[in-house]
């Protein structure tokens, strides 16, 4: 096991897993806040076409996937903002068109399905030195932008109308988030694969939300959980390879993330139930009751407003106001 961990391919895989595990949950946190959890899946399918173009032209599939995914992200925002179809329809169109175009172009390029499968389900142990540097650079950019523009991205994701009133360019920040999602998809495609990348973006966020109550702590906890799932899944796959054949790191990372979520959910449910019992209702300030010696309003025969008895006191309605007589007490309006 020590020999495997110190091997060159394993060191490259661990570096890629660390940066991917940190970057993916950052973008996933904003997507969950905007209720676009499936956006990563849509962009992953679009990136398949980019990978196929790279195989067809003989260029780097990573860079072609980045370019096509960014175009797909911009298209999603255009359809959501100006089109008559909703965001879910736009994602569905990209789902089918992206995967169909990728498979078609891969066949035209004369590549086998096994070659495309490396990008669909991940192949982190075969990642090259060049791909590691590209992954580290793109992931570092996503981390810096995601944290540096955190207040603006959170405001746009939480309430776009408020963000407009606050003077933020909502369209620009929506496009920025879409581009970050596209870059993150291509960053993680060699780690967990294009078909599973959304899981690494969303599951750590869903797990963090079980035990956190603020956006900042959710973001930090999701990054930690993403790092634990990606690195732990890689090590678990390496250990399992000595006992079971055919254990892939990508699916192992996702299954480990799901396991952490399943273990955290009961504790989160207990915390929410405890919070509801601690504060059963919203506290309000008590009403002010004034005391005087006599009732300030005299009701004569021509008043025209009958007195309404309520137990040991009488309510009078006059000139649109209600006056309650309680011996020497009254409610002031």
N, C-alpha and C positions, 0 to 999 in steps of 0.2 A: 504494500500500500504506500509506503514512504517513497519507493522508487517511482510509482505512478504520479504521486503529488509533485515530485521534483522534476518530472519530465518536462521538456520544452512545450509540448502541445498542451499539457495540463496547466502550466503557468499562463500560457496565452488564454486558455479557456477561463481561468479564474479571473484574470484581468477584465475580460469581456463581460463576465457574469457580474462583477462588482459594479462596473459603470452602468450596465443595463439595469440591474436591480435598483440603482439609485435614481436613474432618469425616468424610467417608465411610470412609477407611481406619482411623480410630480405632475405630469400631464394628465394622468388618470384622475387625480384629485379634482382638477378643473372640469374635466369631462363629466365626472359624476355630479358635480355641482350644477352643471348645465343640463343634466339628464340626457347626455349623449354617450352613454356607456358603450354603445355598439359602434361608435365611430371608428374605433381602432380596428374592428373587424372589417368595416367597409374599406378603409385605407389599406389594410393588409391584402385584401383581394385585388385592389388596384395595383399595389406594388408587385403582384405576380406578373402583370404585364410588363412592368419595368424590368424585372429580372429576366424575363424572356427576351426583351429587347437587348439587354446586355449580352445574353448568350448568342443572339442572332448576329450582333455586330462585332462580337469578340472583345468588347470593352468590359469594364468592371460592372458586374450586376448590381453592386451596392450603389454606385453613383446613378445609374439609370433608374434604379428603384426609387432613390431619393427624389429625382426629378419628376417621375411619373406620379409618385405619391403626393408631392406638393401640388401638382396640377389637379389631381383628384380632390385634394383638400380645398383648393380654391373653388373648384366646381361645386362642391357641397355647399359652401357658403353662398355662392351665387344663387343656387337653386333654393336654398332656405330663405334667402332675403328677398329675392325678386320673383321667384317662380310661384306658380299656383300649387305645386305639390309640397307636401310637408317634408321635414327632414328625414323621416323614416322611409318615405318613397325614394328620396335621393340616395340614401344608403342602400336600399334594395337594388336600385339600378346599377350602382357601382359594384355591389356584390357579384351580380351575374355577369356584367360586362367585363369586369376586371379578371375574374378567374377564367372565363371563356377565352378572352383575348390572350391571356398568358399561356394557357394550354395549347391554343392554336399556333401561336408564334413559336413556342418551344418545339412543336412538331416540325414546323417549317425550317427551323434552325438545325434540325437533324439531331437534337439532343434527346436522350432517353428520359423516361419518367423518373428514374432514380436520381438523375441530376437535378431535376426540379424539386424533388422531394427534400433535398438538403435545405432548401429555402422555405418550403412549406411547413416543415416540422422541426427545423433547426438542426444544425450539425456543428455544435460549438467546439467539439474536440478536433475538428479538421480545419479550424479557422486559421488563416495565414497571418503572418506578422503585419502585412499591409492592412488586412481587414481589422486587426486589433487596433492599430493606430487610428484608422478611420472611425471605428466604434468609440474609442476613447475621446477623440476630438468632438464628434457629433454629440455624444452623451454629455460631455463637459459644457458644450454650448447650450444644450437643453436645460441642464441644471442651473447654469448661471442666469439664463433668461427667465426660467420658470420661477426662481426665487427672487431675482432682481426686480421683476415686474409683477411680483406677487400681489401687492395691493390693487393695482389696476386690473389685473386679470380676475381677481376675486370679485371686485366691484361689478365688472361686466358679467361674470358668470352668475352672480347672485341676483342682481336686479339691473337690467339694461336700461330701464327708464330712469332710475336714479343715477346711473353712470352718465347718461346723456345730460341730465340736469347738472351734474357735477363737472361737466365740461370735457369728459373723456370721449375720444374718438372710438365709439363702440365698434364700428365696422373694421377699423384697423386692428383692434385688439382681438376681435373674433377671428380675423384672418391670421393673426399671429399665433393664436392658440391652435388653429387648424394646421398651420405649417409645423408647429412644434409636435403635434400629433403625428404628422406625416414623417418627420425626421425620426421620431421615437420608434415608429413601426419599422423603419429600415434599420435602425440601430439594433433592435431586438430580434431581427429575422434570423440571424445566425445563432442566437442563443436559444430561443424557444420556438422559432418558426413563425411565418406570416399568419398561419391559421390559429396560432395560440398566443399571439402577442397581446391581444386585448386582455387576456386573462392576467398577465403580469402587470398590466396597467390598472385593472379594476379590482381584482381580488384583494391586494394589500390595502387598498383604500376602503373597501367594504369591511375588512377585518379591523382596521383602525377605528372606523366609525362605531364599532361595538363598545369601545372603551374610552373614547374621547368625546368632548363636547364643544370644542372650538375648532375653527378651520386651521389655525396654525399648528396646533398639536396633532390634528389629523394628518396634515401634510408631513410633519416630521416622523410621526409613527408609521405612516405608509412607506416612507423611504426606508426606514429601518426594517420593516417587514419584507419589503421587496428585496432588500439586500440579503436578508436571512433566507428567503425562499430561493433566490437564484443561486447563491453560493452553497447553501445547504443542499439544494437539489442536485447540484453538480457533484458535490462530494458523495452524496448518497448513491448517485448513479455509478460513480467510480467504484465505490465499495461493493455495490450489488453486482457489478460486472464479474467479480471473482466467484460469485455463487450462481448467478442467473444470466443466461445469454440473452442478448437483444434488449437490454435496458437502455433507453435513450435519455440523455440529460434533459431535453426540452420538455417532454411529457412528465418527467419526474419532478421538474421544477414547478410545473403547474399543479400537479397532484399534491406536492408538499404545501403549496400556498393554500389549496383548498382544505387540506387537513388542518392547517393553522386556523383557518376561518371557522371550521367546524368545532374545534376545541375552544375557540374564543366566544362563539355565539352564546352558549349558556351563561357565561360570566357576564356578557353584555346585557342579556335579558334580565339577569338578577340586578345589575346596576340600574337599569331603567325602572324596574319595579320598585326598587328602594328609593329612587329619586321621586317617583310619584307619591309614595307614602310619606316622604319627608315634607313635600310641598303639595298638599292635596288640592289647593285652589290658590288663586292669585290674591295676595294681600292688598287691601285697600284701606285708606285712611278713614277713621270713624267719623260719622256725621256730627256736626256741632249742634248742641241743643241749648237754646238760650232760655233763661228764667227771668220773668218780670212779675210785678205785683198784680197787674190786672190786664185783661184783654184789651188791646189797643183799638179794636173796631167795635162799633155799636151797631147792632142790627135792629132797625125799627120796623114798624108795620109795613112801610112801603119799600122795604128792601127787595122783596121779590125773590129771595134765595132761601129755600127751606133749609132748616138745620137737619143734619144727618147724624143720628146717634150711632156711636160705636162703643159699646160697653159702657165704661165709666167716663167717656168724654164725648164731645160733640164736634163734628167738622162743619164749618160754614164755608160756602163758596160765594165769593162776591168779587165783582169786577175782574173775573178771570183768575182769581187767586183763591187758594184753599187755606182756611184758618182753622187750626185744631185747638180746641179748648180742653185743657187738662188741669182744671183747677187753677193753678197759678202758672201753668206752663203753656207755651205755644211754639209752633214751628214757624220760623221766619222765612218768607219768600222774597 
